[in-house]
Amino acid sequence: MVEPQAAPANPSGPSALRTLGHFLRGGLLGGVVGCAFAVLLFYLLVLGFLYAGQAVQGADQEKIAIPHLPDVVLTPPIAPVDLEPPSGKQDKAVDVDYLGACWGRIWEGIDLGKTWPTLAAWTGVAALFGLAIGLTGALLQLLLGHYWSPLLGVLALCTALAGIGVFVSRDQLPITLPFELDSQGRLLIYTAVATMNLWWISIAGFRFRALLFILATVLVGEALQLGLPPDKWTTTALWHACLFLFVPTGYAWLAVERGQTKNII
């Protein structure tokens, strides 16, 4: 007579502590790594614009003050100067000398002695954002599971559409917002859209369209600020686009995608 096998003593799924630790670690690393890639892409974009003969305006770049830290402000990681393309570009496929001259203009604007506090501040903000999303994402994963992922997906899309709607209608409809749509106000909207979309993929698994929702909101918010089609580009617009491209992507890769490979999500 065959005896029935006893049920395993431990549940097959990951423990709550393991899930929480994974999301916190992935959120922290995703914020730091994403910010590093954002800085790299920012300088490459500025270099590309200068090489193409397009000036990048930065003298009037917007600043965000950090509470209780009056000496540190959040600005693009470059000096507040207008970057003009140098002259003397040769008519060939890749003018290495001209490319070096363009990078020289950027290097003069970086000024590491003044830029490193800004880079450290942005890295800290990105890390704290990743930690907060990782903590709340882990709690949502543990409490809701996959059952509520369709609802969060709809909310993520609606949040992105609402953010885009605010930017599109601000000059056409009598909408009164509790904040100005300056650099700080735009970052607040971008952060809200990014948060909702990252919450969604924290329980649903990696969704490429969530990153597209975030990036679309940022591009609309920055492009409409400059006018359509933009006849100029600013360091603030380029930095916001790079930041909200790579920091959410870092979380999606290190917390969500790796969580799926480890059967945590």
C-alpha positions as CSV (number, residue, x, y, z in Angstrom):
1,M,0.0,0.0,0.0
2,V,1.4,3.4,-1.1
3,E,1.5,5.9,1.7
4,P,0.7,9.5,0.7
5,Q,3.7,11.9,0.8
6,A,3.7,14.6,3.3
7,A,3.6,18.2,2.1
8,P,6.9,20.1,2.2
9,A,7.5,22.0,5.4
10,N,8.6,25.2,3.7
11,P,6.6,27.1,1.1
12,S,7.8,26.9,-2.5
13,G,7.8,30.7,-3.0
14,P,10.5,33.1,-1.8
15,S,10.4,34.3,1.8
16,A,9.2,37.8,2.5
17,L,12.6,38.8,3.9
18,R,14.3,37.6,0.7
19,T,11.8,39.5,-1.4
20,L,12.3,42.7,0.6
21,G,16.1,42.4,0.6
22,H,16.2,41.8,-3.2
23,F,14.0,44.9,-4.0
24,L,15.9,47.1,-1.6
25,R,19.3,46.1,-3.0
26,G,18.0,46.3,-6.6
27,G,16.4,49.7,-6.0
28,L,19.6,51.1,-4.4
29,L,21.9,49.8,-7.1
30,G,19.5,50.7,-9.8
31,G,19.4,54.3,-8.7
32,V,23.2,54.6,-8.4
33,V,24.0,52.8,-11.7
34,G,21.2,54.5,-13.5
35,C,22.4,57.9,-12.4
36,A,26.0,57.1,-13.6
37,F,24.7,56.1,-17.0
38,A,22.5,59.2,-17.1
39,V,25.6,61.4,-16.6
40,L,27.5,59.6,-19.3
41,L,24.7,59.9,-21.8
42,F,24.2,63.6,-20.9
43,Y,27.8,64.4,-21.8
44,L,27.5,62.3,-25.0
45,L,24.3,64.1,-26.1
46,V,25.9,67.5,-25.5
47,L,28.9,66.4,-27.5
48,G,26.7,65.2,-30.3
49,F,24.8,68.5,-30.5
50,L,28.0,70.5,-30.6
51,Y,29.5,68.2,-33.2
52,A,26.3,68.7,-35.3
53,G,26.7,72.5,-35.0
54,Q,23.9,72.9,-32.6
55,A,24.4,75.2,-29.6
56,V,23.2,74.0,-26.1
57,Q,22.0,76.7,-23.8
58,G,22.8,76.4,-20.1
59,A,23.3,79.9,-18.8
60,D,19.8,80.1,-17.5
61,Q,19.6,76.5,-16.3
62,E,17.0,75.9,-13.6
63,K,18.1,75.1,-10.0
64,I,16.4,73.1,-7.3
65,A,17.4,73.8,-3.7
66,I,17.8,70.9,-1.2
67,P,16.3,71.5,2.2
68,H,18.8,72.0,5.0
69,L,21.7,72.0,2.5
70,P,21.9,75.6,1.3
71,D,25.3,75.1,-0.3
72,V,24.1,72.2,-2.6
73,V,21.6,72.7,-5.4
74,L,20.4,70.3,-8.0
75,T,21.3,71.4,-11.5
76,P,22.5,69.7,-14.6
77,P,26.1,68.3,-14.0
78,I,27.8,71.1,-16.0
79,A,28.5,74.8,-15.4
80,P,25.7,77.3,-16.2
81,V,27.1,78.5,-19.5
82,D,25.9,78.5,-23.1
83,L,27.9,75.9,-25.1
84,E,28.6,77.1,-28.6
85,P,30.1,74.7,-31.3
86,P,33.6,75.6,-32.3
87,S,34.5,76.6,-35.8
88,G,36.7,74.8,-38.3
89,K,34.9,71.6,-38.9
90,Q,36.2,69.6,-41.9
91,D,34.0,68.1,-44.5
92,K,34.7,64.4,-43.9
93,A,33.0,61.5,-42.2
94,V,34.5,62.0,-38.8
95,D,36.5,65.0,-38.0
96,V,38.5,63.8,-35.0
97,D,40.2,67.1,-34.3
98,Y,36.8,68.9,-34.4
99,L,35.4,66.3,-32.1
100,G,38.2,66.9,-29.7
101,A,37.5,70.6,-29.8
102,C,33.9,70.0,-29.0
103,W,34.9,67.8,-26.0
104,G,37.2,70.6,-24.9
105,R,34.2,73.0,-24.7
106,I,32.4,70.4,-22.5
107,W,35.4,69.7,-20.3
108,E,35.7,73.4,-19.6
109,G,32.1,73.5,-18.5
110,I,32.3,70.4,-16.3
111,D,34.8,71.9,-13.8
112,L,35.0,68.9,-11.5
113,G,35.9,71.1,-8.5
114,K,32.3,72.6,-8.6
115,T,30.5,69.8,-10.3
116,W,31.2,66.9,-8.0
117,P,28.9,68.1,-5.2
118,T,26.1,68.2,-7.8
119,L,26.9,64.7,-9.0
120,A,27.0,63.4,-5.4
121,A,23.7,65.0,-4.7
122,W,22.0,63.6,-7.8
123,T,23.5,60.1,-7.0
124,G,22.1,60.4,-3.4
125,V,18.7,61.4,-4.7
126,A,18.6,58.6,-7.2
127,A,19.7,56.1,-4.6
128,L,17.0,57.3,-2.1
129,F,14.4,57.2,-4.9
130,G,15.4,53.6,-5.8
131,L,15.3,52.6,-2.1
132,A,11.8,54.0,-1.7
133,I,10.5,52.4,-4.8
134,G,12.2,49.1,-3.8
135,L,10.6,49.2,-0.3
136,T,7.1,50.0,-1.6
137,G,7.4,47.7,-4.6
138,A,8.4,44.8,-2.3
139,L,5.4,45.5,-0.1
140,L,3.0,45.6,-3.1
141,Q,4.5,42.4,-4.4
142,L,4.0,40.7,-1.0
143,L,0.5,42.1,-0.3
144,L,-1.1,42.2,-3.8
145,G,0.8,39.7,-5.9
146,H,0.0,39.4,-9.6
147,Y,-3.8,39.6,-9.1
148,W,-3.8,43.4,-9.0
149,S,-1.3,44.0,-11.8
150,P,-3.9,44.8,-14.5
151,L,-5.4,47.5,-12.3
152,L,-2.0,49.0,-11.6
153,G,-1.2,48.9,-15.3
154,V,-4.3,51.0,-16.0
155,L,-3.4,53.4,-13.3
156,A,0.2,53.7,-14.6
157,L,-1.1,54.5,-18.1
158,C,-3.6,57.0,-16.7
159,T,-0.9,58.7,-14.6
160,A,1.3,59.1,-17.7
161,L,-1.7,60.5,-19.7
162,A,-2.6,62.9,-16.9
163,G,1.0,64.2,-16.8
164,I,1.2,64.6,-20.5
165,G,-2.3,66.3,-20.4
166,V,-1.1,68.8,-17.9
167,F,1.9,69.9,-20.1
168,V,-0.3,70.0,-23.3
169,S,-3.1,72.0,-21.8
170,R,-1.3,74.4,-19.5
171,D,-1.4,77.2,-22.0
172,Q,-4.8,76.3,-23.5
173,L,-7.1,75.5,-20.5
174,P,-7.6,77.5,-17.3
175,I,-6.0,74.9,-15.1
176,T,-4.7,76.0,-11.7
177,L,-2.0,73.8,-10.3
178,P,-0.7,73.9,-6.7
179,F,2.8,74.4,-8.0
180,E,4.6,76.1,-10.9
181,L,5.7,74.0,-13.9
182,D,9.3,75.0,-13.4
183,S,12.1,72.5,-13.1
184,Q,11.0,71.4,-9.7
185,G,7.3,71.1,-10.7
186,R,8.2,69.1,-13.8
187,L,10.4,66.8,-11.8
188,L,7.5,66.2,-9.4
189,I,5.2,65.1,-12.3
190,Y,7.9,62.9,-13.8
191,T,8.5,61.3,-10.4
192,A,4.8,60.6,-9.9
193,V,4.6,58.9,-13.3
194,A,7.8,57.0,-12.8
195,T,6.7,55.8,-9.3
196,M,3.3,54.5,-10.5
197,N,4.9,52.7,-13.5
198,L,7.7,51.1,-11.4
199,W,5.1,50.0,-8.8
200,W,3.2,48.3,-11.7
201,I,6.2,46.3,-12.9
202,S,7.2,45.5,-9.4
203,I,4.2,43.1,-9.2
204,A,3.6,42.4,-12.9
205,G,7.1,41.8,-14.0
206,F,9.2,43.7,-16.5
207,R,7.1,45.7,-19.0
208,F,9.0,47.7,-21.6
209,R,6.0,50.0,-22.2
210,A,6.2,51.2,-18.6
211,L,9.6,52.8,-19.4
212,L,8.1,54.2,-22.6
213,F,5.3,55.8,-20.6
214,I,7.9,57.5,-18.3
215,L,10.1,58.7,-21.2
216,A,7.1,60.0,-23.2
217,T,6.0,62.1,-20.3
218,V,9.5,63.6,-19.9
219,L,10.0,64.3,-23.6
220,V,6.6,66.0,-23.8
221,G,7.2,68.1,-20.7
222,E,10.6,69.3,-21.9
223,A,9.9,69.7,-25.6
224,L,6.8,71.8,-24.9
225,Q,8.8,73.9,-22.6
226,L,11.2,74.8,-25.4
227,G,8.5,75.1,-28.1
228,L,7.6,72.8,-31.0
229,P,9.7,72.1,-32.9
230,P,12.5,73.0,-30.5
231,D,14.8,75.5,-32.1
232,K,17.2,75.3,-29.1
233,W,18.1,72.7,-26.6
234,T,19.0,73.3,-23.0
235,T,21.2,71.4,-20.5
236,T,18.1,71.1,-18.2
237,A,16.0,69.4,-20.8
238,L,18.8,67.0,-21.8
239,W,19.6,66.1,-18.2
240,H,16.0,65.4,-17.3
241,A,15.6,63.1,-20.3
242,C,18.8,61.2,-19.4
243,L,17.9,60.9,-15.7
244,F,14.4,59.6,-16.2
245,L,15.6,57.2,-19.0
246,F,18.3,55.4,-17.0
247,V,17.2,55.6,-13.3
248,P,13.9,53.8,-13.9
249,T,15.7,51.4,-16.3
250,G,18.2,50.6,-13.6
251,Y,15.4,49.7,-11.2
252,A,13.6,47.7,-13.9
253,W,16.8,45.7,-14.7
254,L,18.4,45.2,-11.3
255,A,15.2,44.8,-9.2
256,V,12.4,43.6,-11.5
257,E,14.1,41.7,-14.4
258,R,16.6,40.0,-12.0
259,G,13.7,39.3,-9.6
260,Q,12.0,37.4,-12.4
261,T,15.1,35.3,-13.1
262,K,15.3,34.4,-9.4
263,N,11.5,33.6,-9.2
264,I,10.9,36.4,-6.8
265,I,8.3,38.1,-9.1
